[in-house]
Amino acid sequence: MNILISTSSKEPLFQQIKEQIKQQIFSGELKEGDALPSMRLLAKEIKVSVITTKRAYEDLEAEGYLISAVGRGTFVAGQQPQLLKEWQIRELENELEKIVAEGKKIGMTKDELLELVAIYYEGD
């Protein structure tokens, strides 16, 4: 599992860990049943406190992304396909919002943006 912490980010450390684990689950990099490193090992690897990794793991477990078994470890829980698709659509909407804002900033019309999207969608 690859987690990168940005010390210059305004996002809390536990939130950075949490979001990166969620992204790895949604991208398929982490699959149902995959074991996560222990909170202590992850904390040591990314140089944060165990309290920080504990908070990230507990939040993800409360949201249904992870399951913990005492003495066995923490594992990726099964994800519902509808939930995965909803998350992917939400991420796409966030990217589209940025693209539309950038297009407006340089004076593109809605038709020009739609034409550009059509070109990229068709792969030419």
Beta strands, then each sheet from edge to edge (+ up, - down):
strand 1: 35-36
strand 2: 66-69
strand 3: 73-76
sheet 1: 1+ 3- 2+
end
